[in-house]
Amino acid sequence: MRQNVLLDTGPLVALINRREQFHPWVREEWAKIQPPLLTCESVITEAYFLLKNVYGGETAIITLLRSRVIQIPFRLEENLEAVDELMIRYQSVPMYEC
């Protein structure tokens, strides 16, 4: 059975930015994953910001989106109950660290 993979900002930035500490590891793991990877708009926005000074960074993000390797199926309204559960479970973790 295929499992969905959720993509957060850190691995996305590390994949694109060769100077990132975890770039080799992310490339290795990325090769093991069957697309699409699922994410949300805030991850894309944060990655754009973090890659603004990386040559080709923003283009790489849009290429991954256009090729459907990364998809944004998340809609808060449709997932509110699950998000609420996670917020309760991780209430002691500052959300900017998630």
Distance bins in CASP14 RR format, pairs under 12 A and 6 or more apart:
PFRMAT RR
TARGET T0000
AUTHOR 0000-0000-0000
RMODE 2
METHOD distances of the structure
MODEL  1
1 34 0 0 0 0 0 1 0 0 0 0 0
2 33 0 0 0 0 0 1 0 0 0 0 0
2 34 1 0 0 1 0 0 0 0 0 0 0
2 35 0 0 0 0 0 1 0 0 0 0 0
2 36 0 0 0 0 0 1 0 0 0 0 0
2 38 0 0 0 0 0 1 0 0 0 0 0
3 32 0 0 0 0 0 1 0 0 0 0 0
3 33 0 0 0 0 1 0 0 0 0 0 0
3 34 0 0 0 0 1 0 0 0 0 0 0
3 37 0 0 0 0 0 1 0 0 0 0 0
3 38 0 0 0 0 0 1 0 0 0 0 0
4 33 0 0 0 0 0 1 0 0 0 0 0
4 34 0 0 0 0 0 1 0 0 0 0 0
4 35 0 0 0 0 0 1 0 0 0 0 0
4 36 0 0 0 0 1 0 0 0 0 0 0
4 37 0 0 0 0 1 0 0 0 0 0 0
4 38 1 0 1 0 0 0 0 0 0 0 0
4 39 0 0 0 0 0 1 0 0 0 0 0
4 71 0 0 0 0 1 0 0 0 0 0 0
4 73 0 0 0 0 1 0 0 0 0 0 0
4 74 0 0 0 0 0 1 0 0 0 0 0
5 11 0 0 0 0 1 0 0 0 0 0 0
5 12 0 0 0 0 0 1 0 0 0 0 0
5 29 0 0 0 0 1 0 0 0 0 0 0
5 30 0 0 0 0 1 0 0 0 0 0 0
5 32 0 0 0 0 1 0 0 0 0 0 0
5 33 1 0 1 0 0 0 0 0 0 0 0
5 34 0 0 0 0 1 0 0 0 0 0 0
5 35 0 0 0 0 1 0 0 0 0 0 0
5 36 0 0 0 0 1 0 0 0 0 0 0
5 37 1 0 1 0 0 0 0 0 0 0 0
5 38 1 0 0 1 0 0 0 0 0 0 0
5 39 0 0 0 0 1 0 0 0 0 0 0
5 69 0 0 0 0 0 1 0 0 0 0 0
5 70 0 0 0 0 0 1 0 0 0 0 0
5 71 0 0 0 0 0 1 0 0 0 0 0
6 12 0 0 0 0 0 1 0 0 0 0 0
6 33 0 0 0 0 0 1 0 0 0 0 0
6 36 0 0 0 0 0 1 0 0 0 0 0
6 37 1 0 0 1 0 0 0 0 0 0 0
6 38 1 0 1 0 0 0 0 0 0 0 0
6 39 1 0 0 1 0 0 0 0 0 0 0
6 40 0 0 0 0 1 0 0 0 0 0 0
6 43 0 0 0 0 1 0 0 0 0 0 0
6 70 0 0 0 0 0 1 0 0 0 0 0
6 71 0 0 0 0 0 1 0 0 0 0 0
6 72 0 0 0 0 0 1 0 0 0 0 0
6 73 0 0 0 0 0 1 0 0 0 0 0
6 74 0 0 0 0 1 0 0 0 0 0 0
6 79 0 0 0 0 0 1 0 0 0 0 0
6 82 0 0 0 0 0 1 0 0 0 0 0
6 86 0 0 0 0 0 1 0 0 0 0 0
6 98 0 0 0 0 0 1 0 0 0 0 0
7 13 0 0 0 0 0 1 0 0 0 0 0
7 14 0 0 0 0 0 1 0 0 0 0 0
7 15 0 0 0 0 1 0 0 0 0 0 0
7 16 0 0 0 0 0 1 0 0 0 0 0
7 26 0 0 0 0 0 1 0 0 0 0 0
7 29 0 0 0 0 0 1 0 0 0 0 0
7 30 0 0 0 0 1 0 0 0 0 0 0
7 33 0 0 0 0 1 0 0 0 0 0 0
7 35 0 0 0 0 0 1 0 0 0 0 0
7 36 0 0 0 0 1 0 0 0 0 0 0
7 37 1 0 1 0 0 0 0 0 0 0 0
7 38 1 0 0 1 0 0 0 0 0 0 0
7 39 1 0 1 0 0 0 0 0 0 0 0
7 40 0 0 0 0 1 0 0 0 0 0 0
7 42 0 0 0 0 0 1 0 0 0 0 0
7 43 1 0 0 1 0 0 0 0 0 0 0
7 44 0 0 0 0 1 0 0 0 0 0 0
7 46 0 0 0 0 0 1 0 0 0 0 0
7 47 0 0 0 0 1 0 0 0 0 0 0
7 61 0 0 0 0 0 1 0 0 0 0 0
7 64 0 0 0 0 1 0 0 0 0 0 0
7 65 0 0 0 0 0 1 0 0 0 0 0
7 69 0 0 0 0 1 0 0 0 0 0 0
7 70 1 0 0 1 0 0 0 0 0 0 0
7 71 0 0 0 0 1 0 0 0 0 0 0
7 72 0 0 0 0 1 0 0 0 0 0 0
7 73 0 0 0 0 0 1 0 0 0 0 0
7 74 0 0 0 0 0 1 0 0 0 0 0
8 14 0 0 0 0 0 1 0 0 0 0 0
8 15 0 0 0 0 0 1 0 0 0 0 0
8 26 0 0 0 0 0 1 0 0 0 0 0
8 37 0 0 0 0 1 0 0 0 0 0 0
8 38 0 0 0 0 0 1 0 0 0 0 0
8 39 1 0 0 1 0 0 0 0 0 0 0
8 40 0 0 0 0 1 0 0 0 0 0 0
8 42 0 0 0 0 1 0 0 0 0 0 0
8 43 1 0 1 0 0 0 0 0 0 0 0
8 44 0 0 0 0 0 1 0 0 0 0 0
8 46 0 0 0 0 1 0 0 0 0 0 0
8 47 0 0 0 0 1 0 0 0 0 0 0
8 50 0 0 0 0 0 1 0 0 0 0 0
8 70 0 0 0 0 0 1 0 0 0 0 0
8 97 0 0 0 0 0 1 0 0 0 0 0
8 98 1 0 0 1 0 0 0 0 0 0 0
9 15 0 0 0 0 0 1 0 0 0 0 0
9 16 0 0 0 0 0 1 0 0 0 0 0
9 17 0 0 0 0 0 1 0 0 0 0 0
9 20 0 0 0 0 0 1 0 0 0 0 0
9 26 0 0 0 0 0 1 0 0 0 0 0
9 39 0 0 0 0 1 0 0 0 0 0 0
9 40 0 0 0 0 0 1 0 0 0 0 0
9 41 0 0 0 0 0 1 0 0 0 0 0
9 42 0 0 0 0 1 0 0 0 0 0 0
9 43 1 0 1 0 0 0 0 0 0 0 0
9 44 0 0 0 0 1 0 0 0 0 0 0
9 45 0 0 0 0 1 0 0 0 0 0 0
9 46 1 0 1 0 0 0 0 0 0 0 0
9 47 1 0 1 0 0 0 0 0 0 0 0
9 48 0 0 0 0 1 0 0 0 0 0 0
9 49 0 0 0 0 1 0 0 0 0 0 0
9 50 1 0 0 1 0 0 0 0 0 0 0
9 51 0 0 0 0 1 0 0 0 0 0 0
9 61 0 0 0 0 0 1 0 0 0 0 0
9 70 0 0 0 0 0 1 0 0 0 0 0
9 96 0 0 0 0 0 1 0 0 0 0 0
9 97 0 0 0 0 0 1 0 0 0 0 0
9 98 0 0 0 0 1 0 0 0 0 0 0
10 16 0 0 0 0 0 1 0 0 0 0 0
10 17 0 0 0 0 1 0 0 0 0 0 0
10 20 0 0 0 0 1 0 0 0 0 0 0
10 21 0 0 0 0 0 1 0 0 0 0 0
10 22 1 0 0 1 0 0 0 0 0 0 0
10 23 0 0 0 0 0 1 0 0 0 0 0
10 25 0 0 0 0 0 1 0 0 0 0 0
10 26 0 0 0 0 1 0 0 0 0 0 0
10 39 0 0 0 0 0 1 0 0 0 0 0
10 43 0 0 0 0 1 0 0 0 0 0 0
10 46 0 0 0 0 1 0 0 0 0 0 0
10 47 1 0 0 1 0 0 0 0 0 0 0
10 50 0 0 0 0 1 0 0 0 0 0 0
10 51 0 0 0 0 0 1 0 0 0 0 0
10 97 0 0 0 0 0 1 0 0 0 0 0
10 98 0 0 0 0 0 1 0 0 0 0 0
11 17 0 0 0 0 0 1 0 0 0 0 0
11 20 0 0 0 0 1 0 0 0 0 0 0
11 21 0 0 0 0 0 1 0 0 0 0 0
11 22 1 0 0 1 0 0 0 0 0 0 0
11 23 0 0 0 0 1 0 0 0 0 0 0
11 25 0 0 0 0 1 0 0 0 0 0 0
11 26 1 0 1 0 0 0 0 0 0 0 0
11 27 0 0 0 0 0 1 0 0 0 0 0
11 28 0 0 0 0 0 1 0 0 0 0 0
11 29 1 0 0 1 0 0 0 0 0 0 0
11 30 1 0 0 1 0 0 0 0 0 0 0
11 33 0 0 0 0 0 1 0 0 0 0 0
11 37 0 0 0 0 1 0 0 0 0 0 0
11 39 0 0 0 0 1 0 0 0 0 0 0
11 43 0 0 0 0 1 0 0 0 0 0 0
11 47 0 0 0 0 1 0 0 0 0 0 0
11 50 0 0 0 0 0 1 0 0 0 0 0
11 64 0 0 0 0 0 1 0 0 0 0 0
11 70 0 0 0 0 0 1 0 0 0 0 0
12 20 0 0 0 0 0 1 0 0 0 0 0
12 22 0 0 0 0 0 1 0 0 0 0 0
12 23 0 0 0 0 0 1 0 0 0 0 0
12 26 0 0 0 0 1 0 0 0 0 0 0
12 30 0 0 0 0 1 0 0 0 0 0 0
12 37 0 0 0 0 1 0 0 0 0 0 0
12 38 0 0 0 0 0 1 0 0 0 0 0
12 39 1 0 0 1 0 0 0 0 0 0 0
12 40 0 0 0 0 0 1 0 0 0 0 0
12 42 0 0 0 0 0 1 0 0 0 0 0
12 43 1 0 0 1 0 0 0 0 0 0 0
12 44 0 0 0 0 1 0 0 0 0 0 0
12 45 0 0 0 0 0 1 0 0 0 0 0
12 46 0 0 0 0 1 0 0 0 0 0 0
12 47 1 0 1 0 0 0 0 0 0 0 0
12 48 0 0 0 0 0 1 0 0 0 0 0
12 49 0 0 0 0 0 1 0 0 0 0 0
12 50 0 0 0 0 1 0 0 0 0 0 0
12 51 0 0 0 0 1 0 0 0 0 0 0
12 54 0 0 0 0 0 1 0 0 0 0 0
12 57 0 0 0 0 0 1 0 0 0 0 0
12 58 0 0 0 0 0 1 0 0 0 0 0
12 60 0 0 0 0 1 0 0 0 0 0 0
12 61 1 0 0 1 0 0 0 0 0 0 0
12 64 0 0 0 0 1 0 0 0 0 0 0
12 65 0 0 0 0 0 1 0 0 0 0 0
12 69 0 0 0 0 0 1 0 0 0 0 0
12 70 1 0 0 1 0 0 0 0 0 0 0
13 19 0 0 0 0 0 1 0 0 0 0 0
13 20 1 0 0 1 0 0 0 0 0 0 0
13 21 0 0 0 0 0 1 0 0 0 0 0
13 22 0 0 0 0 1 0 0 0 0 0 0
13 23 0 0 0 0 1 0 0 0 0 0 0
13 26 0 0 0 0 1 0 0 0 0 0 0
13 43 0 0 0 0 1 0 0 0 0 0 0
13 44 0 0 0 0 0 1 0 0 0 0 0
13 46 0 0 0 0 1 0 0 0 0 0 0
13 47 1 0 1 0 0 0 0 0 0 0 0
13 48 0 0 0 0 1 0 0 0 0 0 0
13 49 0 0 0 0 1 0 0 0 0 0 0
13 50 1 0 1 0 0 0 0 0 0 0 0
13 51 1 0 0 1 0 0 0 0 0 0 0
13 52 0 0 0 0 0 1 0 0 0 0 0
13 53 0 0 0 0 0 1 0 0 0 0 0
13 54 0 0 0 0 1 0 0 0 0 0 0
13 57 0 0 0 0 1 0 0 0 0 0 0
13 58 0 0 0 0 0 1 0 0 0 0 0
13 60 0 0 0 0 0 1 0 0 0 0 0
13 61 0 0 0 0 1 0 0 0 0 0 0
14 20 1 0 1 0 0 0 0 0 0 0 0
14 21 1 0 0 1 0 0 0 0 0 0 0
14 22 1 0 1 0 0 0 0 0 0 0 0
14 23 1 0 1 0 0 0 0 0 0 0 0
14 24 0 0 0 0 1 0 0 0 0 0 0
14 25 1 0 0 1 0 0 0 0 0 0 0
14 26 1 0 1 0 0 0 0 0 0 0 0
14 27 0 0 0 0 1 0 0 0 0 0 0
14 28 0 0 0 0 0 1 0 0 0 0 0
14 29 0 0 0 0 1 0 0 0 0 0 0
14 30 0 0 0 0 1 0 0 0 0 0 0
14 47 0 0 0 0 0 1 0 0 0 0 0
14 50 0 0 0 0 0 1 0 0 0 0 0
14 51 0 0 0 0 0 1 0 0 0 0 0
14 54 0 0 0 0 0 1 0 0 0 0 0
14 60 0 0 0 0 0 1 0 0 0 0 0
15 22 0 0 0 0 1 0 0 0 0 0 0
15 23 1 0 0 1 0 0 0 0 0 0 0
15 24 0 0 0 0 0 1 0 0 0 0 0
15 25 0 0 0 0 1 0 0 0 0 0 0
15 26 1 0 1 0 0 0 0 0 0 0 0
15 27 1 0 0 1 0 0 0 0 0 0 0
15 28 0 0 0 0 0 1 0 0 0 0 0
15 29 0 0 0 0 1 0 0 0 0 0 0
15 30 1 0 1 0 0 0 0 0 0 0 0
15 31 0 0 0 0 0 1 0 0 0 0 0
15 33 0 0 0 0 0 1 0 0 0 0 0
15 37 0 0 0 0 1 0 0 0 0 0 0
15 47 0 0 0 0 1 0 0 0 0 0 0
15 50 0 0 0 0 0 1 0 0 0 0 0
15 51 0 0 0 0 0 1 0 0 0 0 0
15 54 0 0 0 0 0 1 0 0 0 0 0
15 57 0 0 0 0 0 1 0 0 0 0 0
15 60 0 0 0 0 1 0 0 0 0 0 0
15 61 0 0 0 0 1 0 0 0 0 0 0
15 63 0 0 0 0 0 1 0 0 0 0 0
15 64 0 0 0 0 1 0 0 0 0 0 0
15 69 0 0 0 0 0 1 0 0 0 0 0
15 70 0 0 0 0 0 1 0 0 0 0 0
16 22 0 0 0 0 0 1 0 0 0 0 0
16 23 0 0 0 0 1 0 0 0 0 0 0
16 26 0 0 0 0 1 0 0 0 0 0 0
16 27 0 0 0 0 0 1 0 0 0 0 0
16 30 0 0 0 0 0 1 0 0 0 0 0
16 44 0 0 0 0 0 1 0 0 0 0 0
16 47 1 0 0 1 0 0 0 0 0 0 0
16 48 0 0 0 0 0 1 0 0 0 0 0
16 50 0 0 0 0 1 0 0 0 0 0 0
16 51 1 0 1 0 0 0 0 0 0 0 0
16 52 0 0 0 0 0 1 0 0 0 0 0
16 54 1 0 0 1 0 0 0 0 0 0 0
16 55 0 0 0 0 0 1 0 0 0 0 0
16 56 1 0 0 1 0 0 0 0 0 0 0
16 57 1 0 1 0 0 0 0 0 0 0 0
16 58 0 0 0 0 1 0 0 0 0 0 0
16 59 0 0 0 0 1 0 0 0 0 0 0
16 60 1 0 1 0 0 0 0 0 0 0 0
16 61 1 0 0 1 0 0 0 0 0 0 0
16 62 0 0 0 0 0 1 0 0 0 0 0
16 63 0 0 0 0 1 0 0 0 0 0 0
16 64 0 0 0 0 1 0 0 0 0 0 0
16 70 0 0 0 0 0 1 0 0 0 0 0
17 23 1 0 0 1 0 0 0 0 0 0 0
17 24 0 0 0 0 0 1 0 0 0 0 0
17 26 0 0 0 0 1 0 0 0 0 0 0
17 27 0 0 0 0 0 1 0 0 0 0 0
17 47 0 0 0 0 1 0 0 0 0 0 0
17 50 1 0 0 1 0 0 0 0 0 0 0
17 51 1 0 0 1 0 0 0 0 0 0 0
17 52 0 0 0 0 0 1 0 0 0 0 0
17 53 0 0 0 0 1 0 0 0 0 0 0
17 54 1 0 1 0 0 0 0 0 0 0 0
17 55 0 0 0 0 1 0 0 0 0 0 0
17 56 0 0 0 0 1 0 0 0 0 0 0
17 57 1 0 0 1 0 0 0 0 0 0 0
17 58 0 0 0 0 0 1 0 0 0 0 0
17 60 0 0 0 0 1 0 0 0 0 0 0
17 61 0 0 0 0 0 1 0 0 0 0 0
18 24 0 0 0 0 1 0 0 0 0 0 0
18 26 0 0 0 0 0 1 0 0 0 0 0
18 27 0 0 0 0 1 0 0 0 0 0 0
18 51 0 0 0 0 0 1 0 0 0 0 0
18 54 0 0 0 0 1 0 0 0 0 0 0
18 55 0 0 0 0 0 1 0 0 0 0 0
18 56 0 0 0 0 0 1 0 0 0 0 0
18 57 0 0 0 0 0 1 0 0 0 0 0
18 60 0 0 0 0 0 1 0 0 0 0 0
19 50 0 0 0 0 0 1 0 0 0 0 0
19 51 0 0 0 0 0 1 0 0 0 0 0
19 53 0 0 0 0 0 1 0 0 0 0 0
19 54 1 0 0 1 0 0 0 0 0 0 0
19 55 0 0 0 0 0 1 0 0 0 0 0
19 57 0 0 0 0 0 1 0 0 0 0 0
20 26 1 0 0 1 0 0 0 0 0 0 0
20 27 0 0 0 0 0 1 0 0 0 0 0
20 47 0 0 0 0 0 1 0 0 0 0 0
20 50 0 0 0 0 1 0 0 0 0 0 0
20 51 0 0 0 0 1 0 0 0 0 0 0
20 54 0 0 0 0 1 0 0 0 0 0 0
20 57 0 0 0 0 0 1 0 0 0 0 0
22 28 0 0 0 0 1 0 0 0 0 0 0
22 29 0 0 0 0 1 0 0 0 0 0 0
22 30 0 0 0 0 0 1 0 0 0 0 0
23 29 0 0 0 0 0 1 0 0 0 0 0
23 30 0 0 0 0 0 1 0 0 0 0 0
23 54 0 0 0 0 0 1 0 0 0 0 0
24 30 0 0 0 0 0 1 0 0 0 0 0
24 31 0 0 0 0 0 1 0 0 0 0 0
25 31 0 0 0 0 0 1 0 0 0 0 0
25 32 0 0 0 0 0 1 0 0 0 0 0
26 32 0 0 0 0 0 1 0 0 0 0 0
26 33 0 0 0 0 0 1 0 0 0 0 0
26 37 0 0 0 0 0 1 0 0 0 0 0
27 33 0 0 0 0 0 1 0 0 0 0 0
29 37 0 0 0 0 0 1 0 0 0 0 0
30 37 0 0 0 0 1 0 0 0 0 0 0
30 64 0 0 0 0 0 1 0 0 0 0 0
30 69 0 0 0 0 1 0 0 0 0 0 0
30 70 0 0 0 0 0 1 0 0 0 0 0
33 69 0 0 0 0 1 0 0 0 0 0 0
33 70 0 0 0 0 0 1 0 0 0 0 0
34 69 0 0 0 0 0 1 0 0 0 0 0
35 64 0 0 0 0 1 0 0 0 0 0 0
35 65 0 0 0 0 0 1 0 0 0 0 0
35 67 0 0 0 0 1 0 0 0 0 0 0
35 68 1 0 0 1 0 0 0 0 0 0 0
35 69 1 0 1 0 0 0 0 0 0 0 0
35 70 1 0 0 1 0 0 0 0 0 0 0
35 71 0 0 0 0 1 0 0 0 0 0 0
36 64 0 0 0 0 1 0 0 0 0 0 0
36 65 0 0 0 0 1 0 0 0 0 0 0
36 67 0 0 0 0 1 0 0 0 0 0 0
36 68 1 0 1 0 0 0 0 0 0 0 0
36 69 1 0 0 1 0 0 0 0 0 0 0
36 70 1 0 0 1 0 0 0 0 0 0 0
36 71 1 0 1 0 0 0 0 0 0 0 0
36 72 0 0 0 0 1 0 0 0 0 0 0
36 73 0 0 0 0 1 0 0 0 0 0 0
37 43 0 0 0 0 0 1 0 0 0 0 0
37 44 0 0 0 0 0 1 0 0 0 0 0
37 64 0 0 0 0 1 0 0 0 0 0 0
37 65 0 0 0 0 0 1 0 0 0 0 0
37 67 0 0 0 0 0 1 0 0 0 0 0
37 68 0 0 0 0 0 1 0 0 0 0 0
37 69 1 0 0 1 0 0 0 0 0 0 0
37 70 1 0 1 0 0 0 0 0 0 0 0
37 71 1 0 0 1 0 0 0 0 0 0 0
37 72 0 0 0 0 0 1 0 0 0 0 0
37 73 0 0 0 0 0 1 0 0 0 0 0
38 44 0 0 0 0 0 1 0 0 0 0 0
38 65 0 0 0 0 0 1 0 0 0 0 0
38 68 0 0 0 0 0 1 0 0 0 0 0
38 69 0 0 0 0 0 1 0 0 0 0 0
38 70 1 0 0 1 0 0 0 0 0 0 0
38 71 1 0 1 0 0 0 0 0 0 0 0
38 72 1 0 0 1 0 0 0 0 0 0 0
38 73 1 0 1 0 0 0 0 0 0 0 0
38 74 1 0 0 1 0 0 0 0 0 0 0
38 75 0 0 0 0 0 1 0 0 0 0 0
38 79 0 0 0 0 0 1 0 0 0 0 0
39 45 0 0 0 0 0 1 0 0 0 0 0
39 46 0 0 0 0 0 1 0 0 0 0 0
39 47 0 0 0 0 1 0 0 0 0 0 0
39 61 0 0 0 0 0 1 0 0 0 0 0
39 64 0 0 0 0 1 0 0 0 0 0 0
39 65 0 0 0 0 1 0 0 0 0 0 0
39 69 0 0 0 0 0 1 0 0 0 0 0
39 70 1 0 1 0 0 0 0 0 0 0 0
39 71 1 0 0 1 0 0 0 0 0 0 0
39 72 1 0 1 0 0 0 0 0 0 0 0
39 73 0 0 0 0 1 0 0 0 0 0 0
39 74 1 0 0 1 0 0 0 0 0 0 0
40 46 0 0 0 0 0 1 0 0 0 0 0
40 47 0 0 0 0 0 1 0 0 0 0 0
40 70 0 0 0 0 0 1 0 0 0 0 0
40 71 0 0 0 0 0 1 0 0 0 0 0
40 72 1 0 0 1 0 0 0 0 0 0 0
40 73 0 0 0 0 1 0 0 0 0 0 0
40 74 1 0 1 0 0 0 0 0 0 0 0
40 75 0 0 0 0 1 0 0 0 0 0 0
40 76 0 0 0 0 1 0 0 0 0 0 0
40 79 0 0 0 0 1 0 0 0 0 0 0
40 83 0 0 0 0 0 1 0 0 0 0 0
40 98 0 0 0 0 0 1 0 0 0 0 0
41 47 0 0 0 0 0 1 0 0 0 0 0
41 48 0 0 0 0 0 1 0 0 0 0 0
41 61 0 0 0 0 0 1 0 0 0 0 0
41 65 0 0 0 0 0 1 0 0 0 0 0
41 70 0 0 0 0 0 1 0 0 0 0 0
41 71 0 0 0 0 0 1 0 0 0 0 0
41 72 1 0 0 1 0 0 0 0 0 0 0
41 73 0 0 0 0 0 1 0 0 0 0 0
41 74 1 0 0 1 0 0 0 0 0 0 0
41 75 0 0 0 0 0 1 0 0 0 0 0
41 76 0 0 0 0 1 0 0 0 0 0 0
42 48 0 0 0 0 0 1 0 0 0 0 0
42 49 0 0 0 0 0 1 0 0 0 0 0
42 72 0 0 0 0 0 1 0 0 0 0 0
42 74 0 0 0 0 1 0 0 0 0 0 0
42 76 0 0 0 0 0 1 0 0 0 0 0
42 95 0 0 0 0 0 1 0 0 0 0 0
42 96 0 0 0 0 0 1 0 0 0 0 0
42 98 0 0 0 0 0 1 0 0 0 0 0
43 49 0 0 0 0 0 1 0 0 0 0 0
43 50 0 0 0 0 0 1 0 0 0 0 0
43 61 0 0 0 0 1 0 0 0 0 0 0
43 64 0 0 0 0 0 1 0 0 0 0 0
43 65 0 0 0 0 0 1 0 0 0 0 0
43 70 0 0 0 0 1 0 0 0 0 0 0
43 71 0 0 0 0 0 1 0 0 0 0 0
43 72 0 0 0 0 1 0 0 0 0 0 0
43 74 0 0 0 0 1 0 0 0 0 0 0
43 98 0 0 0 0 0 1 0 0 0 0 0
44 50 0 0 0 0 0 1 0 0 0 0 0
44 51 0 0 0 0 0 1 0 0 0 0 0
44 57 0 0 0 0 0 1 0 0 0 0 0
44 58 0 0 0 0 0 1 0 0 0 0 0
44 60 0 0 0 0 0 1 0 0 0 0 0
44 61 1 0 0 1 0 0 0 0 0 0 0
44 62 0 0 0 0 1 0 0 0 0 0 0
44 64 0 0 0 0 1 0 0 0 0 0 0
44 65 1 0 0 1 0 0 0 0 0 0 0
44 70 1 0 0 1 0 0 0 0 0 0 0
44 71 0 0 0 0 0 1 0 0 0 0 0
44 72 1 0 0 1 0 0 0 0 0 0 0
44 74 0 0 0 0 0 1 0 0 0 0 0
45 51 0 0 0 0 0 1 0 0 0 0 0
45 52 0 0 0 0 0 1 0 0 0 0 0
45 58 0 0 0 0 0 1 0 0 0 0 0
45 61 0 0 0 0 0 1 0 0 0 0 0
45 72 0 0 0 0 0 1 0 0 0 0 0
46 52 0 0 0 0 0 1 0 0 0 0 0
46 61 0 0 0 0 0 1 0 0 0 0 0
46 96 0 0 0 0 0 1 0 0 0 0 0
46 98 0 0 0 0 0 1 0 0 0 0 0
47 54 0 0 0 0 0 1 0 0 0 0 0
47 57 0 0 0 0 1 0 0 0 0 0 0
47 58 0 0 0 0 1 0 0 0 0 0 0
47 60 0 0 0 0 1 0 0 0 0 0 0
47 61 1 0 1 0 0 0 0 0 0 0 0
47 62 0 0 0 0 0 1 0 0 0 0 0
47 64 0 0 0 0 1 0 0 0 0 0 0
47 65 0 0 0 0 0 1 0 0 0 0 0
47 70 0 0 0 0 1 0 0 0 0 0 0
48 54 0 0 0 0 0 1 0 0 0 0 0
48 56 0 0 0 0 0 1 0 0 0 0 0
48 57 0 0 0 0 1 0 0 0 0 0 0
48 58 1 0 1 0 0 0 0 0 0 0 0
48 59 0 0 0 0 0 1 0 0 0 0 0
48 60 0 0 0 0 0 1 0 0 0 0 0
48 61 1 0 0 1 0 0 0 0 0 0 0
48 62 0 0 0 0 1 0 0 0 0 0 0
48 65 0 0 0 0 0 1 0 0 0 0 0
49 57 0 0 0 0 0 1 0 0 0 0 0
49 58 0 0 0 0 1 0 0 0 0 0 0
49 61 0 0 0 0 0 1 0 0 0 0 0
50 57 0 0 0 0 1 0 0 0 0 0 0
50 58 0 0 0 0 0 1 0 0 0 0 0
50 61 0 0 0 0 0 1 0 0 0 0 0
51 57 1 0 1 0 0 0 0 0 0 0 0
51 58 1 0 0 1 0 0 0 0 0 0 0
51 59 0 0 0 0 1 0 0 0 0 0 0
51 60 1 0 0 1 0 0 0 0 0 0 0
51 61 1 0 0 1 0 0 0 0 0 0 0
51 62 0 0 0 0 0 1 0 0 0 0 0
51 64 0 0 0 0 0 1 0 0 0 0 0
52 58 1 0 0 1 0 0 0 0 0 0 0
52 59 0 0 0 0 0 1 0 0 0 0 0
52 61 0 0 0 0 0 1 0 0 0 0 0
54 60 0 0 0 0 1 0 0 0 0 0 0
54 61 0 0 0 0 0 1 0 0 0 0 0
56 62 0 0 0 0 1 0 0 0 0 0 0
56 63 0 0 0 0 1 0 0 0 0 0 0
56 64 0 0 0 0 0 1 0 0 0 0 0
57 63 0 0 0 0 1 0 0 0 0 0 0
57 64 0 0 0 0 0 1 0 0 0 0 0
58 64 0 0 0 0 0 1 0 0 0 0 0
58 65 0 0 0 0 0 1 0 0 0 0 0
59 65 0 0 0 0 0 1 0 0 0 0 0
59 66 0 0 0 0 0 1 0 0 0 0 0
60 66 0 0 0 0 0 1 0 0 0 0 0
60 67 0 0 0 0 0 1 0 0 0 0 0
60 69 0 0 0 0 0 1 0 0 0 0 0
60 70 0 0 0 0 0 1 0 0 0 0 0
61 67 0 0 0 0 0 1 0 0 0 0 0
61 69 0 0 0 0 0 1 0 0 0 0 0
61 70 1 0 0 1 0 0 0 0 0 0 0
61 72 0 0 0 0 0 1 0 0 0 0 0
62 69 0 0 0 0 0 1 0 0 0 0 0
62 70 0 0 0 0 1 0 0 0 0 0 0
63 69 0 0 0 0 1 0 0 0 0 0 0
63 70 0 0 0 0 1 0 0 0 0 0 0
64 70 1 0 1 0 0 0 0 0 0 0 0
64 71 0 0 0 0 1 0 0 0 0 0 0
64 72 0 0 0 0 0 1 0 0 0 0 0
65 71 1 0 0 1 0 0 0 0 0 0 0
65 72 1 0 0 1 0 0 0 0 0 0 0
73 79 0 0 0 0 1 0 0 0 0 0 0
74 80 0 0 0 0 0 1 0 0 0 0 0
74 82 0 0 0 0 0 1 0 0 0 0 0
74 83 0 0 0 0 1 0 0 0 0 0 0
75 82 0 0 0 0 0 1 0 0 0 0 0
75 83 0 0 0 0 0 1 0 0 0 0 0
76 82 0 0 0 0 0 1 0 0 0 0 0
76 83 1 0 0 1 0 0 0 0 0 0 0
76 84 0 0 0 0 0 1 0 0 0 0 0
76 86 0 0 0 0 0 1 0 0 0 0 0
76 87 0 0 0 0 0 1 0 0 0 0 0
77 83 0 0 0 0 0 1 0 0 0 0 0
79 85 0 0 0 0 0 1 0 0 0 0 0
79 86 0 0 0 0 1 0 0 0 0 0 0
79 87 0 0 0 0 0 1 0 0 0 0 0
80 86 0 0 0 0 0 1 0 0 0 0 0
80 87 0 0 0 0 0 1 0 0 0 0 0
81 87 0 0 0 0 0 1 0 0 0 0 0
81 88 0 0 0 0 0 1 0 0 0 0 0
82 88 0 0 0 0 0 1 0 0 0 0 0
82 89 0 0 0 0 0 1 0 0 0 0 0
83 89 0 0 0 0 0 1 0 0 0 0 0
83 90 0 0 0 0 0 1 0 0 0 0 0
83 95 0 0 0 0 0 1 0 0 0 0 0
83 98 0 0 0 0 0 1 0 0 0 0 0
84 90 0 0 0 0 0 1 0 0 0 0 0
84 91 0 0 0 0 0 1 0 0 0 0 0
85 91 0 0 0 0 0 1 0 0 0 0 0
86 93 0 0 0 0 1 0 0 0 0 0 0
86 95 0 0 0 0 0 1 0 0 0 0 0
86 98 0 0 0 0 1 0 0 0 0 0 0
87 93 0 0 0 0 1 0 0 0 0 0 0
87 94 0 0 0 0 0 1 0 0 0 0 0
87 95 0 0 0 0 1 0 0 0 0 0 0
87 98 0 0 0 0 1 0 0 0 0 0 0
89 98 0 0 0 0 0 1 0 0 0 0 0
90 97 0 0 0 0 1 0 0 0 0 0 0
90 98 1 0 0 1 0 0 0 0 0 0 0
91 98 0 0 0 0 0 1 0 0 0 0 0
92 98 0 0 0 0 0 1 0 0 0 0 0
END
